[in-house]
């Protein structure tokens, strides 16, 4: 139990960075769609959005 604060701080930092990375991807989605040449508001681009979000999460 002597490493409990190290484990807690590493887990907290990892969770914070994962949330930050997810936020960065959500903010940059319009630029990603523009780079792919896809209209983000078209219903046919919904599968691309899902692939981007889930692929990044993996």
C-alpha distance matrix in Angstrom:
0.0 3.8 5.5 5.5 8.9 10.1 9.9 11.5 14.0 15.0 15.5 17.5 19.5 20.3 21.5 23.6 25.2 26.0 27.7 29.5 30.8 32.1 33.9 35.4 36.8 38.2 39.9 41.4 42.7 46.3 46.4 45.1 47.7 50.4 49.4 49.7 53.0 52.0 52.9 49.8 51.8 53.6 52.5 52.7 49.8 47.3 46.1 45.6 43.4 41.3 41.0 40.0 37.3 35.8 36.3 34.4 31.6 31.3
3.8 0.0 3.8 5.7 7.7 8.6 9.8 11.5 13.2 14.3 15.7 17.4 18.9 20.1 21.8 23.4 24.8 26.1 27.9 29.2 30.6 32.3 33.9 35.1 36.8 38.4 39.8 41.1 42.8 46.3 46.2 45.0 47.8 50.3 49.2 49.8 53.1 52.3 53.3 50.2 52.4 54.3 53.5 53.6 50.6 48.2 47.2 46.4 44.2 42.3 41.9 40.6 38.0 36.8 37.0 34.9 32.3 32.1
5.5 3.8 0.0 3.8 5.6 5.2 6.2 8.6 10.1 10.7 12.3 14.2 15.4 16.5 18.4 20.0 21.2 22.5 24.5 25.7 26.9 28.7 30.4 31.6 33.1 34.9 36.3 37.5 39.2 42.7 42.5 41.2 44.1 46.6 45.4 46.0 49.3 48.6 49.7 46.6 48.9 50.8 50.1 50.1 47.0 44.8 43.6 42.8 40.6 38.8 38.3 36.9 34.4 33.3 33.4 31.1 28.6 28.5
5.5 5.7 3.8 0.0 3.8 5.4 5.1 6.1 8.6 10.0 10.5 12.1 14.1 15.3 16.5 18.2 20.0 21.1 22.6 24.2 25.7 27.1 28.7 30.2 31.8 33.2 34.7 36.2 37.8 41.2 41.4 40.2 42.9 45.5 44.7 45.1 48.3 47.3 48.2 45.0 47.1 49.0 48.1 48.4 45.4 43.0 42.1 41.4 39.0 37.1 37.0 35.7 32.9 31.8 32.4 30.1 27.4 27.5
8.9 7.7 5.6 3.8 0.0 3.8 5.4 5.0 6.0 8.4 9.8 10.3 12.0 14.0 15.2 16.2 18.1 19.8 21.0 22.2 24.0 25.7 26.9 28.3 30.2 31.6 32.8 34.4 36.2 39.6 39.6 38.7 41.6 43.9 43.2 43.9 47.1 46.2 46.9 43.7 45.9 48.0 47.4 47.8 44.7 42.4 41.7 40.8 38.3 36.7 36.7 35.0 32.2 31.6 32.1 29.5 27.0 27.6
10.1 8.6 5.2 5.4 3.8 0.0 3.8 5.5 5.2 6.1 8.5 9.9 10.5 12.1 14.2 15.3 16.4 18.2 20.0 20.9 22.3 24.3 25.7 26.8 28.6 30.3 31.5 32.8 34.6 38.0 37.8 36.8 39.7 42.0 41.0 41.8 45.0 44.3 45.4 42.3 44.7 46.8 46.3 46.4 43.2 41.1 40.2 39.0 36.7 35.2 34.8 33.1 30.6 29.9 30.0 27.4 25.1 25.4
9.9 9.8 6.2 5.1 5.4 3.8 0.0 3.8 5.6 5.2 6.1 8.5 9.9 10.5 12.2 14.2 15.4 16.4 18.4 19.9 21.0 22.6 24.4 25.7 27.1 28.8 30.4 31.6 33.1 36.7 36.6 35.4 38.1 40.7 39.7 40.2 43.4 42.5 43.6 40.5 42.7 44.6 43.9 44.0 40.9 38.6 37.6 36.7 34.4 32.7 32.3 30.9 28.2 27.3 27.6 25.2 22.6 22.8
11.5 11.5 8.6 6.1 5.0 5.5 3.8 0.0 3.8 5.5 5.2 6.1 8.5 9.9 10.6 12.2 14.2 15.4 16.6 18.3 20.0 21.3 22.7 24.4 26.0 27.3 28.7 30.4 31.9 35.4 35.6 34.6 37.3 39.8 39.2 39.7 42.8 41.7 42.4 39.2 41.2 43.3 42.6 43.0 40.0 37.5 36.9 36.1 33.5 31.9 32.0 30.4 27.5 26.8 27.5 25.1 22.3 23.1
14.0 13.2 10.1 8.6 6.0 5.2 5.6 3.8 0.0 3.8 5.5 5.1 6.0 8.5 9.9 10.5 12.2 14.2 15.4 16.3 18.2 20.0 21.1 22.4 24.4 25.9 26.9 28.5 30.4 33.7 33.7 32.9 35.8 38.0 37.3 38.2 41.3 40.5 41.2 38.1 40.3 42.5 42.1 42.5 39.3 37.1 36.6 35.5 32.9 31.6 31.6 29.6 26.9 26.6 27.1 24.2 21.9 22.9
15.0 14.3 10.7 10.0 8.4 6.1 5.2 5.5 3.8 0.0 3.8 5.5 5.1 6.0 8.6 9.8 10.5 12.2 14.2 15.2 16.3 18.3 19.9 20.9 22.5 24.4 25.7 26.8 28.6 32.0 31.8 30.7 33.7 36.0 35.0 35.7 39.0 38.3 39.3 36.3 38.7 40.8 40.3 40.4 37.2 35.1 34.3 33.1 30.7 29.4 29.0 27.1 24.6 24.1 24.2 21.4 19.3 19.9
15.5 15.7 12.3 10.5 9.8 8.5 6.1 5.2 5.5 3.8 0.0 3.8 5.5 5.1 6.2 8.6 10.0 10.6 12.4 14.2 15.4 16.6 18.5 20.0 21.3 22.8 24.5 25.9 27.3 30.8 31.0 29.8 32.4 35.0 34.3 34.7 37.9 36.8 37.7 34.5 36.7 38.7 38.0 38.2 35.1 32.8 32.0 31.1 28.6 27.0 26.9 25.3 22.5 21.8 22.4 19.9 17.2 18.0
17.5 17.4 14.2 12.1 10.3 9.9 8.5 6.1 5.1 5.5 3.8 0.0 3.8 5.4 5.2 6.2 8.7 10.0 10.7 12.3 14.3 15.5 16.7 18.5 20.3 21.4 22.7 24.5 26.1 29.5 29.8 29.0 31.6 34.1 33.6 34.4 37.3 36.2 36.8 33.5 35.5 37.8 37.3 37.8 34.7 32.4 32.0 31.0 28.3 27.0 27.3 25.3 22.4 22.3 23.1 20.3 17.8 19.3
19.5 18.9 15.4 14.1 12.0 10.5 9.9 8.5 6.0 5.1 5.5 3.8 0.0 3.8 5.5 5.1 6.2 8.6 9.9 10.4 12.2 14.3 15.3 16.4 18.4 20.1 21.0 22.5 24.5 27.7 27.6 26.9 29.8 32.0 31.4 32.3 35.3 34.6 35.4 32.3 34.6 36.9 36.8 37.1 33.7 31.8 31.4 30.0 27.4 26.4 26.4 24.1 21.5 21.7 22.0 18.9 17.0 18.5
20.3 20.1 16.5 15.3 14.0 12.1 10.5 9.9 8.5 6.0 5.1 5.4 3.8 0.0 3.8 5.4 5.2 6.1 8.7 9.8 10.5 12.3 14.3 15.3 16.6 18.5 20.0 21.1 22.7 26.2 26.2 24.9 27.8 30.2 29.4 30.0 33.2 32.3 33.3 30.3 32.8 34.8 34.4 34.5 31.2 29.2 28.5 27.2 24.7 23.6 23.2 21.2 18.7 18.5 18.7 15.7 13.6 14.8
21.5 21.8 18.4 16.5 15.2 14.2 12.2 10.6 9.9 8.6 6.2 5.2 5.5 3.8 0.0 3.8 5.5 5.1 6.2 8.6 9.9 10.7 12.4 14.3 15.6 16.7 18.5 20.2 21.4 24.9 25.4 24.3 26.8 29.4 29.0 29.5 32.4 31.2 31.8 28.6 30.7 32.8 32.3 32.7 29.5 27.3 26.9 25.9 23.1 21.8 22.1 20.2 17.2 17.2 18.1 15.3 12.8 14.6
23.6 23.4 20.0 18.2 16.2 15.3 14.2 12.2 10.5 9.8 8.6 6.2 5.1 5.4 3.8 0.0 3.8 5.5 5.2 6.1 8.6 10.0 10.7 12.4 14.5 15.5 16.6 18.5 20.3 23.5 23.8 23.3 25.9 28.2 28.0 28.9 31.7 30.6 31.1 27.8 30.0 32.4 32.3 32.9 29.6 27.6 27.6 26.2 23.3 22.6 23.0 20.6 17.7 18.5 19.3 16.1 14.2 16.6
25.2 24.8 21.2 20.0 18.1 16.4 15.4 14.2 12.2 10.5 10.0 8.7 6.2 5.2 5.5 3.8 0.0 3.8 5.4 4.9 6.0 8.5 9.7 10.4 12.3 14.2 15.2 16.4 18.4 21.7 21.5 20.8 23.7 25.9 25.2 26.2 29.2 28.5 29.3 26.4 28.9 31.2 31.2 31.5 28.0 26.3 26.1 24.4 21.7 21.2 21.1 18.5 16.1 16.9 17.1 13.6 12.4 14.5
26.0 26.1 22.5 21.1 19.8 18.2 16.4 15.4 14.2 12.2 10.6 10.0 8.6 6.1 5.1 5.5 3.8 0.0 3.8 5.4 5.1 6.2 8.7 9.9 10.7 12.5 14.4 15.5 16.7 20.3 20.5 19.3 21.9 24.5 23.9 24.4 27.4 26.4 27.2 24.2 26.6 28.6 28.4 28.5 25.2 23.3 22.8 21.4 18.8 17.9 17.9 15.6 12.9 13.4 13.9 10.7 8.9 11.3
27.7 27.9 24.5 22.6 21.0 20.0 18.4 16.6 15.4 14.2 12.4 10.7 9.9 8.7 6.2 5.2 5.4 3.8 0.0 3.8 5.5 5.1 6.2 8.7 10.0 10.7 12.4 14.4 15.6 18.9 19.7 19.0 21.2 23.8 23.9 24.5 27.1 25.8 26.1 22.8 24.9 27.3 27.1 27.7 24.4 22.4 22.5 21.3 18.2 17.6 18.3 15.9 12.9 14.0 15.3 12.2 10.5 13.6
29.5 29.2 25.7 24.2 22.2 20.9 19.9 18.3 16.3 15.2 14.2 12.3 10.4 9.8 8.6 6.1 4.9 5.4 3.8 0.0 3.8 5.4 5.1 6.3 8.8 10.0 10.6 12.4 14.4 17.5 17.7 17.5 20.2 22.2 22.2 23.3 25.9 25.0 25.5 22.4 24.7 27.3 27.6 28.2 24.7 23.2 23.5 21.7 18.7 18.8 19.2 16.3 13.8 15.6 16.3 12.7 12.1 15.2
30.8 30.6 26.9 25.7 24.0 22.3 21.0 20.0 18.2 16.3 15.4 14.3 12.2 10.5 9.9 8.6 6.0 5.1 5.5 3.8 0.0 3.8 5.4 5.0 6.3 8.7 10.0 10.6 12.4 15.8 15.7 14.8 17.7 19.9 19.4 20.3 23.2 22.5 23.4 20.5 23.3 25.5 25.8 25.9 22.3 21.0 21.0 18.9 16.3 16.4 16.3 13.1 11.2 12.9 13.0 9.3 9.3 12.2
32.1 32.3 28.7 27.1 25.7 24.3 22.6 21.3 20.0 18.3 16.6 15.5 14.3 12.3 10.7 10.0 8.5 6.2 5.1 5.4 3.8 0.0 3.8 5.4 5.2 6.3 8.7 10.0 10.7 14.3 15.1 14.0 16.2 18.9 18.9 19.4 22.0 20.7 21.2 18.1 20.5 22.7 22.7 23.1 19.7 18.0 18.1 16.5 13.5 13.4 13.9 11.1 8.4 10.5 11.5 8.3 7.8 11.4
33.9 33.9 30.4 28.7 26.9 25.7 24.4 22.7 21.1 19.9 18.5 16.7 15.3 14.3 12.4 10.7 9.7 8.7 6.2 5.1 5.4 3.8 0.0 3.8 5.4 5.1 6.2 8.6 10.0 13.0 14.0 13.9 16.0 18.3 18.8 19.8 22.0 20.8 20.8 17.5 19.7 22.4 22.9 23.7 20.2 18.8 19.6 17.9 14.6 15.2 16.3 13.2 10.8 13.5 14.6 11.5 11.5 15.1
35.4 35.1 31.6 30.2 28.3 26.8 25.7 24.4 22.4 20.9 20.0 18.5 16.4 15.3 14.3 12.4 10.4 9.9 8.7 6.3 5.0 5.4 3.8 0.0 3.8 5.5 5.2 6.1 8.7 11.5 11.5 11.5 14.3 16.1 16.1 17.6 20.0 19.4 19.8 17.0 19.8 22.4 23.3 23.7 20.0 19.2 19.9 17.5 14.7 15.9 16.2 12.7 11.3 14.2 14.4 11.0 12.1 15.4
36.8 36.8 33.1 31.8 30.2 28.6 27.1 26.0 24.4 22.5 21.3 20.3 18.4 16.6 15.6 14.5 12.3 10.7 10.0 8.8 6.3 5.2 5.4 3.8 0.0 3.8 5.5 5.1 6.1 9.6 9.9 8.9 11.5 13.9 13.9 14.7 17.2 16.3 17.1 14.3 17.2 19.5 20.2 20.3 16.6 15.8 16.2 13.7 11.0 12.3 12.5 8.9 7.8 11.0 11.1 8.2 9.9 13.1
38.2 38.4 34.9 33.2 31.6 30.3 28.8 27.3 25.9 24.4 22.8 21.4 20.1 18.5 16.7 15.5 14.2 12.5 10.7 10.0 8.7 6.3 5.1 5.5 3.8 0.0 3.8 5.5 5.4 8.5 10.1 9.8 11.3 13.8 14.8 15.5 17.4 15.8 15.7 12.4 14.8 17.4 18.1 18.9 15.3 14.2 15.4 13.5 10.2 11.7 13.0 9.8 8.2 11.8 12.9 10.6 11.6 15.2
39.9 39.8 36.3 34.7 32.8 31.5 30.4 28.7 26.9 25.7 24.5 22.7 21.0 20.0 18.5 16.6 15.2 14.4 12.4 10.6 10.0 8.7 6.2 5.2 5.5 3.8 0.0 3.8 5.7 7.4 8.6 9.7 11.5 13.0 14.2 15.8 17.3 16.3 16.0 13.1 15.4 18.4 19.8 20.7 17.1 16.6 18.2 15.9 12.9 15.0 16.1 12.7 11.8 15.4 16.1 13.5 14.9 18.3
41.4 41.1 37.5 36.2 34.4 32.8 31.6 30.4 28.5 26.8 25.9 24.5 22.5 21.1 20.2 18.5 16.4 15.5 14.4 12.4 10.6 10.0 8.6 6.1 5.1 5.5 3.8 0.0 3.8 5.6 5.4 6.3 8.8 10.1 10.7 12.5 14.3 13.9 14.3 12.1 15.1 17.7 19.3 19.6 15.9 16.1 17.2 14.3 12.0 14.5 14.8 11.2 11.4 15.0 14.8 12.4 14.7 17.7
42.7 42.8 39.2 37.8 36.2 34.6 33.1 31.9 30.4 28.6 27.3 26.1 24.5 22.7 21.4 20.3 18.4 16.7 15.6 14.4 12.4 10.7 10.0 8.7 6.1 5.4 5.7 3.8 0.0 3.8 5.4 4.9 6.1 8.5 9.7 10.5 12.1 10.9 11.2 8.6 11.8 14.1 15.6 15.8 12.1 12.3 13.6 10.8 8.4 11.3 12.0 8.7 9.3 13.0 13.2 11.7 14.0 16.9
46.3 46.3 42.7 41.2 39.6 38.0 36.7 35.4 33.7 32.0 30.8 29.5 27.7 26.2 24.9 23.5 21.7 20.3 18.9 17.5 15.8 14.3 13.0 11.5 9.6 8.5 7.4 5.6 3.8 0.0 3.8 5.4 5.1 6.2 8.6 9.9 10.4 9.5 9.0 7.1 10.1 12.8 15.1 15.5 12.1 13.1 15.1 12.3 10.4 13.9 14.7 11.8 12.8 16.5 16.6 15.4 17.8 20.6
46.4 46.2 42.5 41.4 39.6 37.8 36.6 35.6 33.7 31.8 31.0 29.8 27.6 26.2 25.4 23.8 21.5 20.5 19.7 17.7 15.7 15.1 14.0 11.5 9.9 10.1 8.6 5.4 5.4 3.8 0.0 3.8 5.4 5.0 6.1 8.6 9.7 10.1 10.9 10.0 13.3 15.4 17.9 17.7 14.2 15.7 16.9 13.6 12.4 15.8 15.7 12.5 14.1 17.5 16.9 15.4 18.3 20.8
45.1 45.0 41.2 40.2 38.7 36.8 35.4 34.6 32.9 30.7 29.8 29.0 26.9 24.9 24.3 23.3 20.8 19.3 19.0 17.5 14.8 14.0 13.9 11.5 8.9 9.8 9.7 6.3 4.9 5.4 3.8 0.0 3.8 5.4 5.1 6.3 8.6 8.8 10.5 9.6 13.3 14.8 16.7 15.9 12.2 13.6 14.2 10.6 9.9 13.0 12.3 9.2 11.4 14.6 13.5 12.5 15.7 17.8
47.7 47.8 44.1 42.9 41.6 39.7 38.1 37.3 35.8 33.7 32.4 31.6 29.8 27.8 26.8 25.9 23.7 21.9 21.2 20.2 17.7 16.2 16.0 14.3 11.5 11.3 11.5 8.8 6.1 5.1 5.4 3.8 0.0 3.8 5.4 5.1 6.1 5.2 6.8 6.3 10.0 11.2 13.4 12.6 9.1 11.1 12.2 8.9 8.6 12.2 12.1 9.8 12.2 15.3 14.7 14.5 17.5 19.5
50.4 50.3 46.6 45.5 43.9 42.0 40.7 39.8 38.0 36.0 35.0 34.1 32.0 30.2 29.4 28.2 25.9 24.5 23.8 22.2 19.9 18.9 18.3 16.1 13.9 13.8 13.0 10.1 8.5 6.2 5.0 5.4 3.8 0.0 3.8 5.4 4.9 6.1 7.4 8.3 11.6 12.8 15.6 14.9 11.8 14.4 15.6 12.4 12.4 16.0 15.7 13.4 15.8 18.9 18.1 17.6 20.8 22.8
49.4 49.2 45.4 44.7 43.2 41.0 39.7 39.2 37.3 35.0 34.3 33.6 31.4 29.4 29.0 28.0 25.2 23.9 23.9 22.2 19.4 18.9 18.8 16.1 13.9 14.8 14.2 10.7 9.7 8.6 6.1 5.1 5.4 3.8 0.0 3.8 5.4 7.8 10.3 11.2 14.8 15.5 18.0 16.6 13.5 16.0 16.4 12.7 13.3 16.5 15.4 12.9 15.8 18.6 17.0 16.5 20.0 21.5
49.7 49.8 46.0 45.1 43.9 41.8 40.2 39.7 38.2 35.7 34.7 34.4 32.3 30.0 29.5 28.9 26.2 24.4 24.5 23.3 20.3 19.4 19.8 17.6 14.7 15.5 15.8 12.5 10.5 9.9 8.6 6.3 5.1 5.4 3.8 0.0 3.8 5.5 9.0 10.2 13.7 13.6 15.6 13.7 10.7 13.5 13.4 9.8 11.3 14.4 13.0 11.3 14.6 16.9 15.4 15.7 19.2 20.4
53.0 53.1 49.3 48.3 47.1 45.0 43.4 42.8 41.3 39.0 37.9 37.3 35.3 33.2 32.4 31.7 29.2 27.4 27.1 25.9 23.2 22.0 22.0 20.0 17.2 17.4 17.3 14.3 12.1 10.4 9.7 8.6 6.1 4.9 5.4 3.8 0.0 3.8 6.8 9.3 12.2 11.9 14.5 12.8 10.5 13.8 14.4 11.4 12.8 16.2 15.4 14.1 17.2 19.7 18.6 19.1 22.3 23.7
52.0 52.3 48.6 47.3 46.2 44.3 42.5 41.7 40.5 38.3 36.8 36.2 34.6 32.3 31.2 30.6 28.5 26.4 25.8 25.0 22.5 20.7 20.8 19.4 16.3 15.8 16.3 13.9 10.9 9.5 10.1 8.8 5.2 6.1 7.8 5.5 3.8 0.0 3.8 6.1 8.9 8.3 10.8 9.2 6.8 10.2 11.3 8.8 10.0 13.5 13.4 12.5 15.2 17.7 17.3 18.0 20.9 22.5
52.9 53.3 49.7 48.2 46.9 45.4 43.6 42.4 41.2 39.3 37.7 36.8 35.4 33.3 31.8 31.1 29.3 27.2 26.1 25.5 23.4 21.2 20.8 19.8 17.1 15.7 16.0 14.3 11.2 9.0 10.9 10.5 6.8 7.4 10.3 9.0 6.8 3.8 0.0 3.8 5.5 5.6 8.9 8.7 6.8 9.8 12.1 10.4 10.6 14.2 15.1 14.2 16.3 19.0 19.3 19.8 22.3 24.3
49.8 50.2 46.6 45.0 43.7 42.3 40.5 39.2 38.1 36.3 34.5 33.5 32.3 30.3 28.6 27.8 26.4 24.2 22.8 22.4 20.5 18.1 17.5 17.0 14.3 12.4 13.1 12.1 8.6 7.1 10.0 9.6 6.3 8.3 11.2 10.2 9.3 6.1 3.8 0.0 3.8 5.7 8.1 8.8 6.1 7.8 10.6 9.1 8.1 11.6 13.2 12.1 13.4 16.4 17.2 17.5 19.6 21.9
51.8 52.4 48.9 47.1 45.9 44.7 42.7 41.2 40.3 38.7 36.7 35.5 34.6 32.8 30.7 30.0 28.9 26.6 24.9 24.7 23.3 20.5 19.7 19.8 17.2 14.8 15.4 15.1 11.8 10.1 13.3 13.3 10.0 11.6 14.8 13.7 12.2 8.9 5.5 3.8 0.0 3.8 6.4 8.6 7.3 8.4 11.9 11.5 10.4 13.4 15.6 15.1 15.9 18.7 20.1 20.5 22.2 24.6
53.6 54.3 50.8 49.0 48.0 46.8 44.6 43.3 42.5 40.8 38.7 37.8 36.9 34.8 32.8 32.4 31.2 28.6 27.3 27.3 25.5 22.7 22.4 22.4 19.5 17.4 18.4 17.7 14.1 12.8 15.4 14.8 11.2 12.8 15.5 13.6 11.9 8.3 5.6 5.7 3.8 0.0 3.8 5.4 5.6 7.5 10.6 10.7 10.8 13.5 15.4 15.6 16.9 19.2 20.3 21.4 23.2 25.2
52.5 53.5 50.1 48.1 47.4 46.3 43.9 42.6 42.1 40.3 38.0 37.3 36.8 34.4 32.3 32.3 31.2 28.4 27.1 27.6 25.8 22.7 22.9 23.3 20.2 18.1 19.8 19.3 15.6 15.1 17.9 16.7 13.4 15.6 18.0 15.6 14.5 10.8 8.9 8.1 6.4 3.8 0.0 3.8 5.4 5.7 8.7 10.1 10.3 12.0 14.3 15.3 16.3 18.0 19.5 21.0 22.3 24.1
52.7 53.6 50.1 48.4 47.8 46.4 44.0 43.0 42.5 40.4 38.2 37.8 37.1 34.5 32.7 32.9 31.5 28.5 27.7 28.2 25.9 23.1 23.7 23.7 20.3 18.9 20.7 19.6 15.8 15.5 17.7 15.9 12.6 14.9 16.6 13.7 12.8 9.2 8.7 8.8 8.6 5.4 3.8 0.0 3.8 5.6 7.0 8.2 9.8 11.4 12.7 14.1 15.9 17.2 18.1 20.1 21.7 23.1
49.8 50.6 47.0 45.4 44.7 43.2 40.9 40.0 39.3 37.2 35.1 34.7 33.7 31.2 29.5 29.6 28.0 25.2 24.4 24.7 22.3 19.7 20.2 20.0 16.6 15.3 17.1 15.9 12.1 12.1 14.2 12.2 9.1 11.8 13.5 10.7 10.5 6.8 6.8 6.1 7.3 5.6 5.4 3.8 0.0 3.8 5.6 5.3 6.5 8.9 10.1 10.8 12.7 14.5 15.2 16.8 18.7 20.3
47.3 48.2 44.8 43.0 42.4 41.1 38.6 37.5 37.1 35.1 32.8 32.4 31.8 29.2 27.3 27.6 26.3 23.3 22.4 23.2 21.0 18.0 18.8 19.2 15.8 14.2 16.6 16.1 12.3 13.1 15.7 13.6 11.1 14.4 16.0 13.5 13.8 10.2 9.8 7.8 8.4 7.5 5.7 5.6 3.8 0.0 3.8 5.4 5.1 6.3 8.7 9.9 10.8 12.3 13.9 15.5 16.7 18.5
46.1 47.2 43.6 42.1 41.7 40.2 37.6 36.9 36.6 34.3 32.0 32.0 31.4 28.5 26.9 27.6 26.1 22.8 22.5 23.5 21.0 18.1 19.6 19.9 16.2 15.4 18.2 17.2 13.6 15.1 16.9 14.2 12.2 15.6 16.4 13.4 14.4 11.3 12.1 10.6 11.9 10.6 8.7 7.0 5.6 3.8 0.0 3.8 5.4 5.0 6.1 8.6 10.0 10.5 11.6 14.0 15.3 16.3
45.6 46.4 42.8 41.4 40.8 39.0 36.7 36.1 35.5 33.1 31.1 31.0 30.0 27.2 25.9 26.2 24.4 21.4 21.3 21.7 18.9 16.5 17.9 17.5 13.7 13.5 15.9 14.3 10.8 12.3 13.6 10.6 8.9 12.4 12.7 9.8 11.4 8.8 10.4 9.1 11.5 10.7 10.1 8.2 5.3 5.4 3.8 0.0 3.8 5.4 5.1 6.1 8.7 10.0 10.1 12.1 14.2 15.3
43.4 44.2 40.6 39.0 38.3 36.7 34.4 33.5 32.9 30.7 28.6 28.3 27.4 24.7 23.1 23.3 21.7 18.8 18.2 18.7 16.3 13.5 14.6 14.7 11.0 10.2 12.9 12.0 8.4 10.4 12.4 9.9 8.6 12.4 13.3 11.3 12.8 10.0 10.6 8.1 10.4 10.8 10.3 9.8 6.5 5.1 5.4 3.8 0.0 3.8 5.5 5.2 6.3 8.6 9.7 10.8 12.4 14.4
41.3 42.3 38.8 37.1 36.7 35.2 32.7 31.9 31.6 29.4 27.0 27.0 26.4 23.6 21.8 22.6 21.2 17.9 17.6 18.8 16.4 13.4 15.2 15.9 12.3 11.7 15.0 14.5 11.3 13.9 15.8 13.0 12.2 16.0 16.5 14.4 16.2 13.5 14.2 11.6 13.4 13.5 12.0 11.4 8.9 6.3 5.0 5.4 3.8 0.0 3.8 5.4 5.3 6.0 8.1 9.9 10.6 12.2
41.0 41.9 38.3 37.0 36.7 34.8 32.3 32.0 31.6 29.0 26.9 27.3 26.4 23.2 22.1 23.0 21.1 17.9 18.3 19.2 16.3 13.9 16.3 16.2 12.5 13.0 16.1 14.8 12.0 14.7 15.7 12.3 12.1 15.7 15.4 13.0 15.4 13.4 15.1 13.2 15.6 15.4 14.3 12.7 10.1 8.7 6.1 5.1 5.5 3.8 0.0 3.8 5.6 5.3 5.5 8.2 9.7 10.4
40.0 40.6 36.9 35.7 35.0 33.1 30.9 30.4 29.6 27.1 25.3 25.3 24.1 21.2 20.2 20.6 18.5 15.6 15.9 16.3 13.1 11.1 13.2 12.7 8.9 9.8 12.7 11.2 8.7 11.8 12.5 9.2 9.8 13.4 12.9 11.3 14.1 12.5 14.2 12.1 15.1 15.6 15.3 14.1 10.8 9.9 8.6 6.1 5.2 5.4 3.8 0.0 3.8 5.7 5.2 6.0 8.5 10.1
37.3 38.0 34.4 32.9 32.2 30.6 28.2 27.5 26.9 24.6 22.5 22.4 21.5 18.7 17.2 17.7 16.1 12.9 12.9 13.8 11.2 8.4 10.8 11.3 7.8 8.2 11.8 11.4 9.3 12.8 14.1 11.4 12.2 15.8 15.8 14.6 17.2 15.2 16.3 13.4 15.9 16.9 16.3 15.9 12.7 10.8 10.0 8.7 6.3 5.3 5.6 3.8 0.0 3.8 5.5 5.4 6.3 8.9
35.8 36.8 33.3 31.8 31.6 29.9 27.3 26.8 26.6 24.1 21.8 22.3 21.7 18.5 17.2 18.5 16.9 13.4 14.0 15.6 12.9 10.5 13.5 14.2 11.0 11.8 15.4 15.0 13.0 16.5 17.5 14.6 15.3 18.9 18.6 16.9 19.7 17.7 19.0 16.4 18.7 19.2 18.0 17.2 14.5 12.3 10.5 10.0 8.6 6.0 5.3 5.7 3.8 0.0 3.8 5.4 5.0 6.3
36.3 37.0 33.4 32.4 32.1 30.0 27.6 27.5 27.1 24.2 22.4 23.1 22.0 18.7 18.1 19.3 17.1 13.9 15.3 16.3 13.0 11.5 14.6 14.4 11.1 12.9 16.1 14.8 13.2 16.6 16.9 13.5 14.7 18.1 17.0 15.4 18.6 17.3 19.3 17.2 20.1 20.3 19.5 18.1 15.2 13.9 11.6 10.1 9.7 8.1 5.5 5.2 5.5 3.8 0.0 3.8 5.4 5.3
34.4 34.9 31.1 30.1 29.5 27.4 25.2 25.1 24.2 21.4 19.9 20.3 18.9 15.7 15.3 16.1 13.6 10.7 12.2 12.7 9.3 8.3 11.5 11.0 8.2 10.6 13.5 12.4 11.7 15.4 15.4 12.5 14.5 17.6 16.5 15.7 19.1 18.0 19.8 17.5 20.5 21.4 21.0 20.1 16.8 15.5 14.0 12.1 10.8 9.9 8.2 6.0 5.4 5.4 3.8 0.0 3.8 5.4
31.6 32.3 28.6 27.4 27.0 25.1 22.6 22.3 21.9 19.3 17.2 17.8 17.0 13.6 12.8 14.2 12.4 8.9 10.5 12.1 9.3 7.8 11.5 12.1 9.9 11.6 14.9 14.7 14.0 17.8 18.3 15.7 17.5 20.8 20.0 19.2 22.3 20.9 22.3 19.6 22.2 23.2 22.3 21.7 18.7 16.7 15.3 14.2 12.4 10.6 9.7 8.5 6.3 5.0 5.4 3.8 0.0 3.8
31.3 32.1 28.5 27.5 27.6 25.4 22.8 23.1 22.9 19.9 18.0 19.3 18.5 14.8 14.6 16.6 14.5 11.3 13.6 15.2 12.2 11.4 15.1 15.4 13.1 15.2 18.3 17.7 16.9 20.6 20.8 17.8 19.5 22.8 21.5 20.4 23.7 22.5 24.3 21.9 24.6 25.2 24.1 23.1 20.3 18.5 16.3 15.3 14.4 12.2 10.4 10.1 8.9 6.3 5.3 5.4 3.8 0.0
